[in-house]
Amino acid sequence: MPEEEPERLISEDGLRLDGRKPDEMRPLKIKAGVLKRADGSAYVELGANRIVAAVYGPRELHPRHKQKPDRAVVRFRYNMAPFSVDERKRPGPDRRSIEISKLSKEALEPAIFTEYYPRTAIDIFVEVLQADAGTRCAGITAASVALADAGIEMRDLVAACAAGKVDGHIVLDPMYYEDGYGEADVPLAMMPKEGEITLLQMDGDMTPEEFKKAVKLAKKGCKIVYKEQRRALKRKYGEE
Amino acid sequence: MEPGKFVLPGDKITLAEAFYPGPGTYEDNGIVRAAVTGVVEVDLENREVRVKPTVDTPPKLREGVPIIGRVQTVKDQVVLVRIDFAHDRTDREPAASGVGGIHISRVRDAYVEDLADEFQPGDIVRAKVISVKTPIQLSTMGEEYGVILAYCSRCRSELERIKGRKLRCPACGHTETRKVAAGYLREA
């Protein structure tokens, strides 16, 4: 983050700091199956975000009293590397990452057929190697591909994308400065097949109209993310 | 709906009116969709569509699946085995938690006088799942099932098979009996 706030986040001709149009996403790259020891894994690059997701299980759950007799327990850990941001991040879970872990779990759980794997745990680990705003969305996107890579039965993939308000404009997929100096941020996760929303948050202020616009834009972003998720899985498992 | 088509979780395969949802698929609102990544298979005889996974899927316990585990306890009527591997896969943990029981009547195709002559705690056992409803039921009926590695009850050395169901300890010479599987790992 620069010491001083940039004078304006959106130029006169309506372009953003990195030259994007308001409804344009950052370049997105997804790769499935990047880790050998994990049952499923994925790597995501969204702008300068670098995220690895790993899935283990369904496997035995300890302690026993935490097992659910009728379904699997999904556990999610979102973690940022100490070197993922400009100022060294103190390692380990903090208030923010505990919250993100909880809601990412709740964003993915509706897509998983947990009832097919009773008395087990599905462990999802998301490691942020480099953060550039929108890591929770990129983390959910990566985790969903990793779950598919693990061969766990699912209703649909989960795609996630954020929208924000910057200099009074509603923009898609805010980057670092826009997130830091912008007015609002709306992360959204959905199952694109039925359009079911599994995560929706808002940080900052927006009018109801702006909020509706932001949700619409974020949904559009999810469609783009979804296409890239499909491409990643097809690349790995499509052609024999 | 085309056989051999590559599908991802959530992809529409066909209408539920036309086909039953088979393994790897699910029905939602009258539509049969894929639940795993793979290729579509159509069974016209049973009017069922399936998805044959191209991804590695979790080793699930089902009836008839072979498992490998370690004997925890030997009781009067039942032997408790902690299930470590299913489907002979050592690279991925089974998608199940816990222990299975081998009832004295399911140990072998003959009368069993005393379970302690068939299993001892610590033995490594290959068995077959006969019921996945908890408590999980296992069976060692059949040649290929039974103890694949046993330990001496005096000195804990690995026992060697002499002949049939007779095992001998190479360290202390103690002899014991087991329900020995065809693939027992140490031959004298």
HADDOCK unambig.tbl for C-alpha pairs under 7 A between the chains (distance, minus, plus):
assign (segid A and resid 57 and name CA) (segid B and resid 93 and name CA) 6.96 0.50 0.50
assign (segid A and resid 57 and name CA) (segid B and resid 95 and name CA) 6.66 0.50 0.50
assign (segid A and resid 58 and name CA) (segid B and resid 58 and name CA) 6.80 0.50 0.50
assign (segid A and resid 58 and name CA) (segid B and resid 95 and name CA) 4.78 0.50 0.50
assign (segid A and resid 59 and name CA) (segid B and resid 93 and name CA) 5.88 0.50 0.50
assign (segid A and resid 59 and name CA) (segid B and resid 94 and name CA) 6.11 0.50 0.50
assign (segid A and resid 59 and name CA) (segid B and resid 95 and name CA) 4.91 0.50 0.50
assign (segid A and resid 59 and name CA) (segid B and resid 96 and name CA) 6.08 0.50 0.50
assign (segid A and resid 59 and name CA) (segid B and resid 97 and name CA) 6.90 0.50 0.50
assign (segid A and resid 60 and name CA) (segid B and resid 95 and name CA) 6.98 0.50 0.50
assign (segid A and resid 60 and name CA) (segid B and resid 96 and name CA) 5.84 0.50 0.50
assign (segid A and resid 60 and name CA) (segid B and resid 97 and name CA) 4.41 0.50 0.50
assign (segid A and resid 61 and name CA) (segid B and resid 97 and name CA) 6.62 0.50 0.50
assign (segid A and resid 117 and name CA) (segid B and resid 95 and name CA) 6.39 0.50 0.50
assign (segid A and resid 119 and name CA) (segid B and resid 96 and name CA) 6.37 0.50 0.50
assign (segid A and resid 119 and name CA) (segid B and resid 97 and name CA) 5.78 0.50 0.50
assign (segid A and resid 120 and name CA) (segid B and resid 95 and name CA) 6.50 0.50 0.50
assign (segid A and resid 120 and name CA) (segid B and resid 96 and name CA) 5.73 0.50 0.50
assign (segid A and resid 120 and name CA) (segid B and resid 97 and name CA) 5.92 0.50 0.50
assign (segid A and resid 148 and name CA) (segid B and resid 36 and name CA) 6.89 0.50 0.50
assign (segid A and resid 148 and name CA) (segid B and resid 37 and name CA) 6.79 0.50 0.50
assign (segid A and resid 149 and name CA) (segid B and resid 55 and name CA) 6.34 0.50 0.50
assign (segid A and resid 150 and name CA) (segid B and resid 56 and name CA) 6.43 0.50 0.50
assign (segid A and resid 150 and name CA) (segid B and resid 57 and name CA) 6.35 0.50 0.50
assign (segid A and resid 151 and name CA) (segid B and resid 36 and name CA) 6.14 0.50 0.50
assign (segid A and resid 151 and name CA) (segid B and resid 55 and name CA) 5.57 0.50 0.50
assign (segid A and resid 151 and name CA) (segid B and resid 56 and name CA) 5.57 0.50 0.50
assign (segid A and resid 151 and name CA) (segid B and resid 57 and name CA) 4.26 0.50 0.50
assign (segid A and resid 151 and name CA) (segid B and resid 58 and name CA) 6.50 0.50 0.50
assign (segid A and resid 152 and name CA) (segid B and resid 36 and name CA) 6.82 0.50 0.50
assign (segid A and resid 152 and name CA) (segid B and resid 57 and name CA) 6.50 0.50 0.50
assign (segid A and resid 152 and name CA) (segid B and resid 58 and name CA) 6.87 0.50 0.50
assign (segid A and resid 153 and name CA) (segid B and resid 35 and name CA) 4.90 0.50 0.50
assign (segid A and resid 153 and name CA) (segid B and resid 36 and name CA) 5.25 0.50 0.50
assign (segid A and resid 154 and name CA) (segid B and resid 9 and name CA) 5.75 0.50 0.50
assign (segid A and resid 154 and name CA) (segid B and resid 35 and name CA) 4.90 0.50 0.50
assign (segid A and resid 154 and name CA) (segid B and resid 36 and name CA) 6.52 0.50 0.50
assign (segid A and resid 155 and name CA) (segid B and resid 9 and name CA) 5.92 0.50 0.50
assign (segid A and resid 155 and name CA) (segid B and resid 10 and name CA) 5.19 0.50 0.50
assign (segid A and resid 155 and name CA) (segid B and resid 35 and name CA) 5.64 0.50 0.50
assign (segid A and resid 156 and name CA) (segid B and resid 9 and name CA) 4.85 0.50 0.50
assign (segid A and resid 156 and name CA) (segid B and resid 10 and name CA) 4.05 0.50 0.50
assign (segid A and resid 157 and name CA) (segid B and resid 9 and name CA) 6.31 0.50 0.50
assign (segid A and resid 157 and name CA) (segid B and resid 10 and name CA) 6.92 0.50 0.50
assign (segid A and resid 193 and name CA) (segid B and resid 10 and name CA) 6.53 0.50 0.50
assign (segid A and resid 237 and name CA) (segid B and resid 54 and name CA) 6.00 0.50 0.50
assign (segid A and resid 237 and name CA) (segid B and resid 55 and name CA) 6.69 0.50 0.50
assign (segid A and resid 238 and name CA) (segid B and resid 6 and name CA) 6.08 0.50 0.50
